[in-house]
Amino acid sequence: MSFNAARGGVAKVYQELERDFGILAPPVALHSPAPETLAATWLILRETLIVPGLVPRARKEAVASAVSVANECPFCIGMHTSTLGTLLPGRHSLVPAAEAGTTGPVTDPSVRDVAAWAKENSARATAGRGPVPFPPEQTPELVGTALALHYLNRMVNIFLGEVPLPPHAPAKSLGAVMRVLTWLITSSAKPSMAPGTSLDLLPAAELPKDLSWAATTPAVAEAFARGSAAMEVAAERSVPEPVRELVRAELDAWDGQSPGISRAWVEKSTADLAPEHRAAGRLALLTAIASYQVDEKVIAAFRETAPDDSTLIELTGWASLTAARRVGAWLNPAS
């Protein structure tokens, strides 16, 4: 939805995006068909990555970059490594290094260590093996940033593809587009930006137990409490209960590893669903565990039972956040 066409809650989020982020960021704007999910996404992203706090922005961008590598999200790798590069001495490009799974030319050990922590702890099998490279008071911002990117990576993989370009635009224009986007994002960072000023976009809610790591930073805790509650309400509308139960059960057994390129696993997992729920189950499970496997056929099959955009965003948004919350439990240093 364009800026001029936005109304109501969508218009409020768009105004805040322009004010605080500098641009109508595509990873957030893609949620516009579902206003509550849009607001939840913005609250979570704003209060973790964007608002200045105890953690320098470069370290948070390093976490965002590392998580994007773990989730195989080319769009987010390019965006966050480019932003990180402008925040470091020398203003160099880190994209090739990030794609190789390293922090490349980064010399600041605090940035390197937090990136390694975010990547290694994104899977159950490797979580908690190494030292935690930050003090406890930084947990809400760093775990929150990682969780926000685990959420956004999934949505971006499904709806934005690999590069932030309009259809049929020449690939050679990507460099110029990335430079402009990066400049807008980094120049929008304001030390005076206040935490919590966007919270009234959604009603107050109780912080779920699995998000208790956020409790010591009130604005982060409120963002996740309100955002998670809004996503659950949306799921009650748009995700059949048997599908919700299946996704939660599969995530309880998931180790954080990629299932590879075959989709045989999801066909097996959804076989016991009622026929009318299988397309939703397939899309929700793929979104949660292997978002890179979602293609036009998977979405088209879902649209045969639920053709409107709002249901599509609410289902994928809920599945993405549910998976991200599972990873958040592994990232929590206190777990």
N, C-alpha and C positions, 0 to 999 in steps of 0.2 A: 504494500500500500504506500502510495506517495505521501510526502509531507503535507501537501495541500489537501489531499483527500481524507486525511486522518480526522477522526472525530472522537469525542468522549475520552475514555481511558487510553486509547491508542494515541490520541493527540497529546495527552499529558506526558506519556512516556517519550514520544518523539521530541517534545520540547526539552525534556531533561537530557536526552541523548545529545542533542545539539549543544546544550549548555555545558554539560560535564565531560562529554567524550569528544566533542568537536565535529563529529560526523554522525549521520544516520547509519550507524554500523550495520552492515548486512546480516551478521550473525544474530543480532538482536531483532532487527526489523522483520526478519523472515517469520517471526512469531505473530505478526499483526492480525492474522485471521482469528486469533484466540486472545482477546485482550487481557484476561487474567494470567494466562501463561506468559504473555509478553511482559507484563508487570513483574511477575515472579522472576523471570530471567534477568530483567534489568536490575532489580533489587539485589540479587545474588552477585551479579557481576560488579555492580557499582561498589558495594560495601566491602568487597574482597580485593579486587585488582585495582580499581580506579581511585578510590578515596585514599589520600595519604594517611599513613598510620605509623606503626612502629617499624614496619619493614620497608626498606627502600624499594622504589618501583622496579629497579633493575633486577632485584632478587625475585620479585613476583613475576616479572616477565620471563625470567629464566625458568621458573616453575611452569608457567604457561607453555613455554616452548618445549620443555621436556615431556610434559603430559601429551602435548600434540604429537610428538614423535612416537610415544608409546601407543597412541590411538590411530596412528597412520592417517593424520588429517593434513593433507598438503596445504590447504588454504590457511589453516591456523599456524602451521609451521612457518610459512612465509611471513604471515602478519606479525607474529610475536617475536620471531628471531630478528626481523627487520627493526622492530621497535626496540628490542634489547640492544641491537647494534648501535642505535643512536644514543643510547644511555651510557655506553661504555667509552673509555678513552680510545681515540682513533676513529670512532664512528665507522666500524667495519661491518661487512655483511657476514652473518653467521649461518645463513641458510644451508650451504653445502655441509658444514659441520653438523648442524642439527639433523639433517637428513641421514647422516652417517651414524647418528645416535651419540654424538659427543658434543662437548661444549667448545670444541675447536680452539680458536685463539683467545678465549676468555682466560685472563690471568688472575683475576680476583678470586681467591679460594672460597670466599663466602658465597659468591655467585655460582661457582662450579659445584660446590658441595651441595647446595640446596637444589640445583638442577638434578644432580645424581640421585639425591634422596627422593625427589618427586617421581623420577622414572623407575627407580628400583622398587619403590613401595606401591606401585600401581598394580602389582600382582600379589596374590595371597602367598605364593611360594617363596617370594623374596622379601616380603614385608618384615620390617623390624630387624633385619640382619645387621645393618650397619648402625653407626652412631647417628643420633639426631643432631643435625648441624645448626640448631637454633634454640634459643631459650624458650621455656614454656609459654611466656606471655606473647610470643609471636605465632603460636599454634593457630589461633582463629584465622588470621590473615593468610597464612601459608597453606594450611589444609583447606581453607575456604577457597583460595585461588585455584588450587589443584582440583577441587571438586567442581568448581564452576567450569573449568576447562574440560573435565571429563564429560560434563553435561553438554557444553557447546560443541565440542568435537563431534559428538554423535549427530547433533542436529545439522551441523555444517556439512558433514560427510553426505548426509541424505539430501539436503536441499540446495546447497551452493556449489557442489562439485569442487574441482581442484583450484580454480583461480577466480579472483573477484572481478571478472570481466563480463560484459553483456554478451549474449549469444552472437556468434559470428565475428566478434571483435578480433583483430589480429593479435597473435600471441606476443609479437614484439612490443606491443603497448603495455604489457604487464609491468615491466620495470618502472615506467613512468607512473603508472597507477599506484604501485606499491610505495614509491617515494612520496607521493602526495598523501596517501592514507597514513603512512608512518609519521610524516611531518604534522599532520592534523592531530593525530592521537597524542604524540609526545608534547606538542605545544599546548594541548588542552589541559595538561596536568597542572593543577593550581594548588600550592601548599595550603591555601586558605579554604579549600573545598571542605565543607562540613560533613561529617558522617551523619547518617540517619535522616537526611532531609527528604528522601524519597519514600520513606517507609509508609507514609499515609496513602500510597497508591493501593495498598491491600490492608484488610482488617488484621488486627492483632490476633496472634495464635500462640499456642504453647509449643515450646521447642521439643521436638521428639528426642527420645533417649539416645538414638544413634548419632545425633548431632550435638551431643553435650559438649564436645570439644570446643564449640563456638561460644559457650556460655560466658566466658570471662571478657569478651568484647561485645558489649550490648548491641551495637548497630549490626554487627555480623550475625549475632544470634537472632535478632529480630528479623533480619532479611531472610535467613534460612527458615525460621519458624513460619513467617507469613507466606513465603514462596512455596514451601513444602505443602502447607495447608491448601493453598490455592490449586496446586497441581493435583492433590488428592481429590478435591471437589470436582475438578475437571475430569479426572479419571472415572469418577462415579457416573458422569454423563456419557463419556465417550469410550471407555474401555470396559468390555463385558467382564463381570466378576470372575468367571472361569479363566479368562485371559490374565487378569491381575494375579490370581492365585498361581497360575502356571509360571509367570515371569518371576514372581518372588521365590518360588521353589527352585527354579533353574538358577537364579542368582545365588541362592544359599549354597548350592553345590558348585558354583563356578569358581575357578581358580585365578581368573583374571587374564588367562592366556587366550590368544586368538585361536579360533577353531580352524583356521586355514581358509581355502577358497571354496571348498565344497559346502553346499547347503543341506546335505543329507541329514545332518544333526537336527536341523530345525524341523524338517519334515517328520522325523521320528518323534520329536518332542511334542508336536502339535497333533499327532495322529489321533489321540483320544479326545480331542475337543469336538464339540458338535460341529457339523459341517458349516453352519452359519457363522461360527466363531474362528474358523481356521485361518482365514485371511488376516484377521486382526491379530491372532496369536502369532502368526508368522512374522508380521511386520513388527510387533512389539518385541519379540525375542531377538530378531535380527538387530533392531535398533539398540537394544540393551547390550548385546554381547558381540555383535559383528556388524556395526553400522556400515562398513565399507561394502557389505554384501547386499545392501538394499539397492534395488534397481527399479526401473520404470515398471517392470512386470509385477513386482511385489506391491508397489503402490497402486497400480491399476487394479489388481485383484482386490485390494482393500476398498478402493473407491466403488467397486460394484455393490458393496453393502453399505458404504458410508461415503457418499460423493462430495460432501461439503469440506472445505478447507479447514474449518475450525476443528472438526473431529479429528482430522489427520494430524494437526498440530498438537491437539490435546493428548492424543494417544502416544505419539512419538515423544512429546515433551515429558509425559509421565514416565515412559519406559527409560528415557535417557537419564532423568533425575534419580529414578530408583536404582539404576546401575551405578550412577555416580556416588550415591549415598553408600552403596555397598563398598566401593573402593575407598570412600572416606573412612570407613571403619578400619581398613588396613593402614591408612596413612596416619591415623590418630596415634601420636607417640605414647599416649597413656593406655592404649588398648593392650 
